Amino acid sequence: MVMTCKCKAARNLHAFVVICYVMCYGISALALDNPDAPDYVGEFLDRAQVHELDIQRTAHTTQGCVSAYEAYQNFLDADIDKAYKLLMGRLDRDAQGALRDSQQKWLKHRDAESEFITLNWTMENFGSSSVISRGGYRTTISKNRVTQLLYYLQNYPNP
């Protein structure tokens, strides 16, 4: 009886793990990219990694962290603009309007998140690590937007 329970539990655990794997990795196959399109996402991630490594290597001073994150944020902002413009150039008029609306709402979301981050991750609440947290959270929001826009772009043929 004990052996049967352990075997059943092991089978259930195995089934659960398989289902989780299929759900996590199988869903990503639902969006089909254009196989002839450049690897916009991979190229972006390679360029972003330079800034991420700079942040890791920067002097662990408040000003060093602020400067490194500021440079990374500037890079991300420029790439958001580039990805947005490229994508707008591939869309029809209706889709352009929807993307424009989406981008404006995303910018409001980004600004609201930034305000929350500024108010919450303070020196009083988190000490000197607050600088790293603020920079990391803000750049993650922007990096995710660039990546999302580039994934959308992957679906369209080159002009």
Buried (B, 14 or more C-beta within 10 A) or exposed (E): EEEEEEEEEEEEEEEEEEEEEEEEEEEEEEEEBEEEBEEBBEEBBEEBEEBBEBBEEBEEEEEBBBBBBEBBBEBBEEBBEBBBEBBBEBBEEEEBEEBEEBBEEBEEEBEEBBEEBEEEBEEEEBEEEBBBBBBBBBBEBBBEBBBBBBBBBBEBEEE
